[in-house]
């Protein structure tokens, strides 16, 4: 049976057929494939450039971190150098006095007469901040951090003791200034102590001798420790930064002077 409506629709709207030659069809496929390939290459290039930019940023961040760590290490090392120098200065000051006392045949109990009050002791004590030790903590060397903090505390105690010693020495000098008779020829200062001041003089001089002996005992431990720590922390920094030219600490020692001075205690 003929569908009259369908026939009328087809007659009014005949189908249109477009014939594409094989060559044009190949061109169409080639153009489409080229677009896809171009887009793919563009994506690969973009990814490569993005990765390169990311790697460059990571390198910059790493370089900045190393610079910050080097700055932290230098801060810690310079503070340690200041502590080592301070310990050396005080220890050498006492060792020189011991050598003079020994040369003049003075008794150990009279050493305070040769260790004069020191001036210029108002400088602040170097203290370490946690950021100073970042590279040494990252290097898993917390032991040097502990040693440095301990040395700083002991240096503070030594400096306080020497300040107190100097102040007490000045007070004794003021008390005895009216009875002193300097003798430049033999480096001695003779004191004619009045009888009513003999007891006070003995108490004050004993106090000075005790402080001096305690300070000298501590310095005999702290100065070699400072020298050892300077050497250790320098080696750790060079290894951690893989830089043999990195800053090196040099601590002074007075083993020879101290060895000579010890004779004054015998």
RASULJO-V119929 format. One record per pair of residues at least 24 apart in sequence whose C-alpha atoms are under 10 Angstrom apart, sorted by sequence separation. I is the first residue (numbers start at 1). GAP is how many residues later the second one is. D is the distance in whole Angstrom. If there is no record, write none. Layout:
BEGIN
i/gap/d
I/GAP/D
I/GAP/D
END
This chain:
BEGIN
i/gap/d
127/24/10
128/24/8
226/24/10
227/24/5
93/25/9
127/25/6
175/25/10
176/25/8
226/25/7
227/25/7
126/26/7
127/26/8
175/26/9
226/26/9
227/26/7
125/27/8
126/27/10
224/27/9
226/27/9
90/28/9
125/28/9
172/28/9
223/28/9
224/28/9
126/29/9
127/29/9
172/29/8
223/29/8
224/29/7
125/30/8
126/30/9
223/30/7
224/30/9
125/31/6
223/31/9
224/31/9
124/32/9
125/32/10
172/32/7
223/32/10
171/33/9
172/33/8
125/34/8
220/34/10
125/35/10
169/35/8
220/35/9
123/36/10
168/36/8
169/36/8
172/36/9
122/37/10
168/37/9
121/38/8
169/38/10
220/38/8
86/39/9
121/39/9
168/39/9
169/39/7
168/40/7
121/41/9
122/41/9
83/42/8
121/42/7
165/42/9
166/42/9
216/42/10
82/43/9
83/43/7
120/43/10
165/43/6
168/43/10
82/44/7
83/44/9
118/44/8
119/44/9
164/44/9
165/44/9
81/45/10
117/45/8
118/45/8
121/45/10
165/45/10
79/46/9
80/46/8
117/46/8
165/46/6
79/47/6
80/47/9
117/47/10
118/47/9
119/47/8
164/47/9
165/47/7
78/48/9
79/48/7
80/48/9
117/48/7
118/48/6
79/49/7
116/49/9
117/49/4
118/49/9
162/49/8
76/50/10
115/50/10
116/50/7
117/50/7
161/50/7
162/50/8
165/50/9
76/51/9
77/51/10
115/51/9
117/51/9
118/51/10
161/51/8
76/52/7
117/52/6
118/52/10
213/52/10
75/53/9
76/53/8
79/53/10
112/53/9
116/53/7
117/53/7
161/53/9
162/53/7
75/54/9
76/54/10
115/54/9
116/54/9
161/54/7
76/55/9
77/55/9
160/55/10
75/56/9
76/56/5
77/56/10
113/56/9
117/56/10
158/56/9
159/56/9
72/57/9
75/57/6
76/57/7
112/57/8
158/57/6
72/58/9
73/58/9
74/58/8
75/58/9
76/58/10
157/58/9
158/58/9
72/59/6
73/59/6
74/59/10
71/60/10
72/60/5
73/60/7
76/60/10
113/60/10
158/60/7
71/61/8
72/61/7
73/61/8
157/61/9
158/61/8
69/62/9
70/62/10
72/62/7
73/62/6
68/63/10
69/63/8
72/63/7
73/63/8
155/63/9
69/64/9
70/64/9
71/64/10
72/64/9
154/64/8
155/64/9
158/64/9
69/65/7
70/65/8
83/65/10
154/65/9
68/66/9
69/66/6
68/67/9
69/67/9
84/67/9
87/67/10
155/67/8
80/68/7
83/68/8
84/68/10
87/68/7
90/68/9
154/68/8
155/68/10
66/69/9
69/69/10
76/69/9
79/69/9
80/69/10
83/69/7
86/69/8
90/69/9
152/70/10
77/71/10
80/71/9
83/71/10
84/71/9
87/71/8
151/71/7
155/71/10
76/72/9
80/72/8
83/72/7
86/72/10
87/72/9
90/72/8
150/72/10
151/72/9
79/73/9
83/73/9
86/73/9
114/73/10
114/74/9
151/74/8
152/74/10
113/75/9
151/75/7
113/76/9
148/77/10
147/78/9
148/78/8
151/78/9
147/79/9
148/81/7
104/82/8
106/82/10
147/82/8
148/82/9
104/83/9
104/84/9
145/84/10
144/85/7
148/85/9
101/86/10
144/86/10
100/87/9
144/88/8
145/88/9
144/89/7
113/92/9
141/92/9
144/92/9
112/93/8
115/93/10
111/94/10
112/94/9
110/95/8
112/95/10
113/95/9
141/95/8
109/96/9
110/96/9
112/96/6
113/96/9
109/97/8
111/97/9
112/97/6
115/97/9
136/97/8
139/97/8
110/98/10
111/98/7
112/98/9
139/98/9
109/99/9
110/99/7
112/99/9
109/100/6
112/100/7
136/100/8
139/100/9
140/100/10
108/101/9
109/101/9
111/101/8
112/101/9
135/101/9
136/101/7
139/101/6
111/102/9
135/102/8
138/102/9
139/102/10
109/103/10
109/104/9
136/104/8
108/105/10
135/105/8
135/106/9
94/118/9
94/121/9
95/121/9
94/122/7
91/124/9
90/125/9
91/125/7
94/125/10
90/126/9
91/126/10
91/127/10
92/127/10
91/128/6
90/129/8
91/129/8
87/131/10
88/131/8
91/131/10
87/132/7
91/132/8
87/133/10
90/133/10
88/134/9
89/134/10
87/135/7
88/135/6
87/136/6
88/136/9
86/137/9
87/137/10
84/138/9
85/138/9
88/138/9
84/139/7
87/139/8
88/139/10
83/140/9
84/140/9
84/141/9
85/141/9
84/142/5
85/142/10
83/143/8
84/143/7
81/145/8
84/145/9
80/146/8
81/146/9
84/146/8
80/147/10
81/148/10
80/149/8
81/149/7
80/150/7
77/152/10
78/152/10
77/153/8
80/153/9
111/153/9
108/154/10
111/154/9
108/155/9
109/155/10
77/156/8
108/156/6
109/156/9
76/157/9
77/157/8
107/157/7
108/157/5
99/158/8
102/158/9
103/158/10
106/158/8
107/158/8
108/158/8
95/159/8
98/159/9
99/159/9
102/159/7
105/159/8
106/159/10
107/159/9
73/160/9
74/160/10
77/160/10
92/160/10
95/160/10
98/160/8
99/160/10
101/160/9
102/160/9
103/160/10
104/160/10
73/161/9
92/161/9
95/161/10
96/161/7
99/161/7
100/161/9
102/161/7
103/161/8
91/162/9
92/162/7
95/162/6
96/162/9
98/162/8
99/162/5
101/162/10
102/162/5
74/163/9
88/163/8
89/163/9
91/163/8
92/163/10
94/163/10
95/163/6
98/163/5
99/163/8
101/163/7
102/163/8
73/164/7
87/164/10
88/164/6
89/164/10
94/164/9
95/164/9
96/164/9
97/164/8
98/164/8
99/164/8
100/164/9
101/164/10
102/164/10
84/165/10
85/165/9
87/165/9
88/165/7
89/165/10
92/165/8
95/165/8
96/165/7
98/165/8
99/165/7
84/166/9
85/166/7
87/166/10
88/166/8
91/166/10
92/166/8
95/166/6
98/166/6
70/167/8
84/167/6
85/167/7
91/167/8
94/167/9
95/167/8
97/167/10
98/167/8
69/168/10
81/168/7
83/168/10
84/168/8
85/168/10
78/169/10
80/169/9
81/169/8
82/169/10
84/169/9
95/169/10
70/170/10
77/170/9
78/170/10
81/170/7
70/171/8
77/171/9
78/171/8
80/171/9
81/171/10
69/172/9
74/172/9
77/172/7
74/173/8
73/174/9
74/174/10
66/175/8
74/175/10
70/176/9
70/177/10
END
